Amino acid sequence: MTGSSLIKEKIKLFIQGHYIITRSFMYMIGHYDRYGNPFTQIVETDRTIFINKSPIEVLAYSLRCTGFTLDGAIESSKWIMKMDKMVPVVANPYQEVILFPTRSLTHEDNIWFNPYQIRRTSNIKGKTLIILSNHSSLYIPTRLTSFNTKIQTAEQLKKLTTEASNGTYMMVLEPEKRKEEKKTNNK
């Protein structure tokens, strides 16, 4: 069996009108059909799905189905991460799925990734090669350092939101306040 026929057998294509993001989500890319209508290619660990909506609409629908809004998710991420642009988003709070964009949220070349599904990244001629959990790969025109920073930011958001929802908080006191507390405790 040749490699290409093996790949053809493993890929399952589905066309749907809606989609809810789950842990098996790896990434999604926006495209346009021949009439200029947006659609989204969603790649999961074991199948590829095409949705007749833009990636932002897919994300908004998925969040709406879990009781949240995209605007609220973006606003919360900006507040938690102290960032203004290209923030990661909690896409499914019940399954703790975080997605991060490679470009501006509304940019047509933006790709949304689930950092949980990324196994390795490599630099190839100034671009990034991404190895995913199902051993497939994707080559994107983004610098490796920039992409890895986005992965780390998404993982930070997951950690912060998970800790907050579990009631676990870590407080770091300013050094001056620590010194004052030590002096007070030693007396």
N, C-alpha and C positions, 0 to 999 in steps of 0.2 A: 504494500500500500504506500503510495507516495505521500509526502508531507502535506501537499495541498489538498488531497482528497481526505486525509485525516482531519485537517482543519475544517473542511466543509461538513464533515459528519458531526463535529463537536459543536458547531455554531447553531444555535436555535434562534430563529428570527420570529418576532411577534410584532404585530401592529395593533396598538391600543389607542383609545381615546383619552385615557387618564392613567395616572401612575402614582403610587405612594412609595416614597423612598424608605428602604429598609437596609439592614446591615449588608446584604448581598450586593448593593449598589457599589460600583467601582468608579464610574465617571459618566458624564453626559456632555454631548457636544451639540451645538445648534447648527442646523443646515437650512437651506431653502430649496423648495421643489422647483420644477421648471416654470411654475406660474408665479413664483416669488413668495409663496406662502411658507411661513416658518414651520419647521418640525424639529424634533429632538431625537437624537440617537442616544439611548441609554444602554450602557454595557454593565451587566451584572456578572457575577462569577461564572454563571453557566448559560447565559443567554443574552441576546441583544434585542432591545425593544425599540420600536419607533413610535413616537407620540406626535400627534398633529398639533402641537403647541410649542412655543419657544421654551428654552431652558428655564427662564425666569417664571413663566407660567406654570411649568411642571413643578418647580420648587414651591411656588405660591399655593398651588392646588394641594400638594402633599402636606404642607404645613397646615392649611385650612382643615384638611381631613383629620388632623391630630389635635385640632382645637387652638391653633395659633395662627398668626399672620406673618407674612414675609417682612412687612415693614417693622413689626414688633421684634422679630428675630434679628433683623439687621440693627435696629436701634439698641437692642440689648447687647449684641456683640460689640458694637462701638463703645458702649458704656463700660462693659466688663473689660475689654481689651485696651481701652484708651487709644483707639485708632479711629481714623476718619474715612479711610478708603480701603477697598478690597478686603473687607473683613470676612473671616470664616463665619458660617451660619450653622446653628443647631437645626438640622433638617428634620430630625425625628427625635424628640426629647425622650420618648419612651424606650427607644432602642439605642439611645446615646450615639446617634449618627451625626457627625459633623462634616460639613462640606466646605471646601475653600475654592475660590475662583483663581484662575491663572491671570486674568485681566480684569478690567472694570466689569462690574455686574451686567451692564447693558452692552458691552462690546460684542460684536458678532463672532469674534474668534475666541471668546472666553470658553474655557473648559472647566467644569465643576468636578473636583475629585473628592473621594472619601479617603482620608489619610490612613484609615485602618486597613485598606486594601492595597496599599503601596508597600512593597517588600524591599525595593532597592532603587536608588537613582544613580545615574552615572553621567559624566560629562563627555560629550562627543562633539568635537569641533565647535565649542561654545553653545551647544544646544543640550537639552536634557533627555536622556533615555530613562523611561520609567518602567520598571519591572513590577507587574501586579501580582496579587495573591494567586491567581489562576495560571501563572507563568506566562501570560501574554505580555506584550510590551507595547509601549507607545512612545513616539519620538516627538517632542514639542519644541518650538522655537523660543525657549526661555532659558536663561542662564541657570545653571545648577544651583548656585548659591541663593538666587532669588526664589527658586522653587522650594529648596529645602527650608528656607526661612518661613515660607507659607505653610509647609507641613508642620513645623514646630509651633507656629502660631495657632493652627487648628488644634493641635494636641494640647496646647495650653488652655484653649477655650474649653475643650472637653474636660480637662482636669478641674478647671475652676467651676464649671457648671455642675459637674458630678459631685464635687465636694460641697457646693452650696446646697444641692438638693438632698444630700445625705446628712446635712447638718454638721459637717466637719469643716472647721475654719482654721486657717493658720494666720496668726497675727504677728506681724513683725513690728516691734517697737523701734522708734528712732533711737540712735545711740545715746543722745543726751538724756532721754527719758530713762533708758536702761541704767545709766550711771546714777541718776537720781534715785531710782528704785533700789539699787544695790546699797547706796549710802543709807537709805532709810531702813532697809532690812538689817544692815550690819549694826545699827545703833541699838 
